[in-house]
Amino acid sequence: MALHPQAWLKALPGGLYCEPGGFFIDPSRPVDRAIVTHGHGDHARAGHAKVAATAETLAIMAVRYGDGFARQTQALAYGERLALGDVTLMLEPAGHILGSAQVVLEHGGSRAVISGDYKRRFDPTCPPFTPVHCDVFVTEATFGLPVFHHPPDRQEIAKILHARDLFPDRNVLVGAYSLGKCQRVIALLRRAGYDRPIYLHGAHQALCDLYVALGQDLGLLLPATVADTAKIKNEIVLCPPSAIGEIWSRRLGDPVPAVASGWMRIRARARQARAELPLIISDHCDWDELLQTVGDVDAPEVWVTHGREEALIHAIAQGGRKARALSLVGYEDEE
């Protein structure tokens, strides 16, 4: 008889722990051995003794934390099998950001898949999510409410280009998370035919440089430095969402403030972010895509974590599968 994953995967204060393999997945505190799904700070932390992840995620961690972020690192290619104790581990694409991965674990005749953060939309900057059939699927639920339906990305990108045409004397200032969202918005603008320089807040520069070094074509990117802001007119400028409304943004004249996030579906969030132009562009699944994924992986049991758990658990159970909350802590709604 196969050994159910609940016998060997434990939700501990530090994160999800695989007992027979002796490792944590995306631990929230320093541990001896960590498997990291992607480079966002609530999943990838410095201070672990050993870290295994994709080469891209390790490179992102080095940019964010410095080369000594772990005592030992191991780069894994998608589909590469690694034996840790009595557990076989593989990484498969999650489609969230560059280097993001699902963690596939096989032990005792059963298979569990930990999704990490993921999306099902096309993203020019990373491989698409790969459904893996399993016995237990551990899914995030950042947008796990029926109200969340993300529109087509091309529709939201068209809003940026339309705003630039509509206001020839104003820049369009797009607030976007520095890792993943920024580079994706740039890549989608390029696919829409926008070939002018795109200007970057300094906080975006290092990770954009890394994306380019890793083979991503983002076109001509220029710094939106204080000295040059008077020369920047009717251009697209990307910055962290927190920079909208700061003194730096006022040096761009009277820009059209936009924010790219799945949370822009909620009007109160758009007002709070000072977004004159809310852009619903998310690096997470919406409600329908979460349910689609549960069907695609076809796991008889689903564990739901870090997000809107209750509604998704109810919907999964209505579909005839077991579902429960995993209730991991320490993960944020980075968007």
N, C-alpha and C positions, 0 to 999 in steps of 0.2 A: 504494500500500500504506500502511495506517495505521501511524503511528509509535507503537510500544509505549511505555506509560508508564515502563518501566524506563529508557528513553533520556532522559527529561526530569524524573523524580522521583528525587532522591538523598537517601539517609540520611547526613547529615553530623553532626559532633559537636554542632552547635547545634540539630539537629532535621531534619525532613523539608523539603527545599528543592526548589522548582519552578524549574528553571533558565530556561526561556523566559519565565517571568513575573516572575522576580527577587524572589521572596518565600519566606518560611518559613511553615510551618503549626505553630502552638503551639511556637515556639522556646523553648529552655531558657536562652538568654542574649540580651542585647539585640542587635537586628538593625535594619537599615534599614527593612524592611517585613515586618510579621507579619499573618497571618490567624489569628484566635483563635477556637477552636470553642466555648469556654464559660468561665465565670468562675472555676473552681477554680484554686487557686494553682499547681498543677503544669502547667497549660496556659496560664494567663493571668498573665504577668509584666510588671512595670513596666520602663520604660527603653527601649522600642523607639521609633524615630523615627516610624514610621507604623503604625497599627493599624486593620485592618478587621474588623468583627464585627457581630453583631446589636446593635440599640440597647440591648436588655436587658443583654447581656454588657458593653457599654461602661459602662452605668450601674453594674453590679456592680463593675467594675474601678475606677471612680471612688470608690465607697464604700470599697473595700478599700485603695486606694493613694493616693487624693487626685486632684483634677482634673488634675494635671499628670503623670499616669502615662505619657503619650506626647506627643510634640510635635504630632502630627496624628492625628486619628481620622476614620473613615468608617463610618457606620452603614449596614448592608445589610439589606433586608427579605428574608424567605424567598422564593426564586424570582427575585429581582432579579439580572440579569446584569451582570457587571463585566468589562471587558477590561483585562487587565494584560499588556503586551507582546503576545505571540502566543497568550495563554491566555485562555479565557473561564471565569470563575469564578461559581459560584452557591452559596448556602447553602440547605440544606434541614433541616427539623426533625430533631433527634436524640433527643428525648424524655428526655434525661438530667436537666436542670434547666431553670429559666426561662432562655430565650435560647440554649440549646445548639443547635448546628448541625453538620450534616455539611458538608464542603467538596467540592463537585462541580467537577471540572476537566476542560475539553475542550481538546485540542490535537492537531494533526497527525492528525485523523480518529479519535482514540481518547478514551475517557472514563475517568477515575479518580475514585473516591469515597473520601474519607478520613472515616471515621466519627466521629472524636473519641470521647469516652465516650458511650454510649447505652444505652437500655433499651427494652423492648417492652411493659412494663406500662402500664396506665392511670395517669396522674398528673394530678390536677386543676390543677396549677400550671404546666403547660407543654404545648405541642402534641405529639402523638404522633410517633414515628419514622416517616419516610416512606421506604420502599424506593425506591432509584433504580437502575435497570439500568445496568450499566457493564462495562468491559473488565477493570478491576482494582479490587478492593474492599480497602481497608486497614482492618482491624478491630482494635479492642482485644480483650484476652482476660483481663480481670481475674479472672473466674470460669470460666476455660477448662479445667475439669476435670469429669469426669462426676459427681463427688460433689455438685456444686453444683446443687440444685434448689430454687428459691425457692417457698415456699408462697404461697397467695393472700394479698394484703395485708390483706383484711378479716379473715382469721383471726388475723393478728398484732395488728391494731388491737383486735380483740375481747379479746385477752389483757390489754391495758392497762385496758380498761373492767372486765373481770372482776376484775383485781387491786384496783382501786379499790373495787369492791363487797365483795370478800372481806376487805379490811383497812380498815374505816371509820376507824381512828385513824391511818392512815399515808398519806403522800403517795406518789404514783408518780413517781419521778424518771427521766425518759427521756433517756439520752445519745444525742444525734443530731448529726451534722455540721452546722455552722452555716449552710452554703449548700446549699440544695436539700433535704436530708434533713429538716431541722427543719421547713421550711415544708410539705413534703409530708406529714409525720406530722400536723401540725396540720390540714391540709386533709382528710386521710382521717378524722381524728377527727370533724371537722364533718360529713362525709358520713355517718358512722355515727350521727349524731344527738346528739353531745355538744355541748351549747351553753353549758356553764359557762365562766367565764374560764380561760384557760390561762396559766400563769406561765412567765416566761422568765428565764434567766440573762442577765446583762448582755451577754455575748459574742454572744447571738443577736439583740439588739434592733435593731441598725442594718440588718441584712439583712432582717429581718421588716418593718421600716418601709418599706424599699425595695420589697419585694414588694407591700405594700399600696398604696404610691404608684403602682405599675405596674398596679394593677387587680385584684390578688388579694384575695379575701375570706377572711380568716383568723379572723374573729370577734373577740371581745374578748380582747386580750392584755394582761397586767399584768406589771410587773417583780417578780421574786422577790428584792427587795432585803433586805439584812441586817436592816434596821429592822422589816420586816414579816413575817419568817419565822415568828414565833410565831403569827401570825394565819392562816397558810396550813396548812390541815388537810384531809386527804382530797381533795387536789387533784392535778392533773396538772402537773408542772413539767418543762420542757425545759432541757437544759444540754449543753455539749460533753461528749463521752465522758470526756475527761480530768478533768472536774470531779467525777466520781463518786468518792467516797472522800476528797475534799479537805475541808478545814475548812468551807468554804462549805456543802457538802451536809449536814454534821452539824447545821447550824443548822436544818435542816428536820425535826429529830427523828430518827425511825427510818424513812426512806423505803424503799420497794421499789425497788431499783436495777435499771433496765432499760437495755438498749443496742440501738438499731436499726441493724443492719448486716447485709449479706450474709455477713460473716465469722462471724456468730453460729451458722452451720451447724456450725462447728468448735468442739467443746466446750472445747478448750484455749484458744481465743480468748475464749470467753465467760467462762471462769474468770479469764483474764488481765485482762479488762475489768471484773471484779467485778460481772458481771451476774447477779443473782438471777433476772431475767426476760429471757432472750435473745429478741430480736425479729428475725426474719429478714426485714428490709425493705431492699431494695437498689435503688440507682439505676443498676445495671449489669445486663446480661443474665446469666441462668444458662446452663448448658451447652446445654439444649435450645433456648433462645431464640437463642443464638449460631448454632447450626446452622440454625435456622429462617431467620435473617436471611441467612445465606450462600445458602440456596435462594431466598429472596425477591428478592435483588438479582441473582441468576443471573449472576454474573461468572465467566468461565472461569478466572480467577486471583485468589487471595486472598493478601494480605500480612498477617501477624499481628504485633502489637506490644504492648508493655507489659502483660504478664500471663503466664499459663500457656500458652506458645506451643506446646510440643511435642505435647501431646495433641490440641489443636485442629487443628494442621497435619496430624497423622496422620488424624484423622477426616475432614477436608475432602478429603484425597487419596484416602481410601477411597471417597468419593462421586464420584470421577472428575474432580476439579478440581485444577489446580495450586495449590500452597500453599507459602509459605516464610516464614521469620521475617524481620521488618524490623529488629528489635533496636534500637529507639530507646531512649535512656537519659534519665533525669531525670524520669520519671513515677512517681507514687506510687499506693498502693492506697487513696486517700481514700474512706472509706465512713462 
